[in-house]
Amino acid sequence: MKILLDFVPLVLFFIAYKLYGIYAGTAVLMGATVVQMAIIYFMDKKLSAMHKATLALILIFGALTLILKDDRFIKWKPTVLYAAMAVALAVALWGFGKNFLKMMLGNQITLPENVWVRLNTIWVVYCLFMAAINGYVAAYYSTDAWASFKLWGYVFPLAFIIGQGFYVARHIVDDTDKPAEPPGDVQ
């Protein structure tokens, strides 16, 4: 359900863009993202750091787009977000020895440490790829082509999530498979 919820602001943006232009689309994206985050907060009683960063960047880059009447800001927002994620994941892991993915998901699934490191590395590469491809389309294609790419380019995150699911499923450690600890001395 949450993946569908992530897709709604993008679809609403695309519809508003096609009907009324980039500035209306940007305003709709901003409003839809605020509503989306409110729903997520209502469901989870919290927003993840990723949700907070996404909301902040959409509001900042959206406001700059609307105030300055310059669509480059909203077009470059995904590149900034993905690049920041890649840098944060890389610096945390290789600079400070902290694995953000494990910190966020480790209480939900149990994986061997080397799999967590590989997963983090895969996320860094994926984020760099997404930053680069969005930056390329934003820089070298029309706003119309970029908006279409944003909608149809959603296949990249979906494929990544499905592929990641298959990868993780192969390595999940089932805690129920561990032998029970022998009882202590019973007198």
Secondary structure, 3 states (H helix, E strand, C coil): CHHHHHHHHHHHHHHHHHHHCHHHHHHHHHHHHHHHHHHHHHHHCCCCHHHHHHHHHHHHHHHHHHHHCCCHHHHHHHHHHHHHHHHHHHHHHHHHCCCHHHHHHCCCCCCCHHHHHHHHHHHHHHHHHHHHHHHHHHHHCCHHHHHHHHHHCCHHHHHHHHHHHHHHHHHCCCHHHCCCCCCCCCC
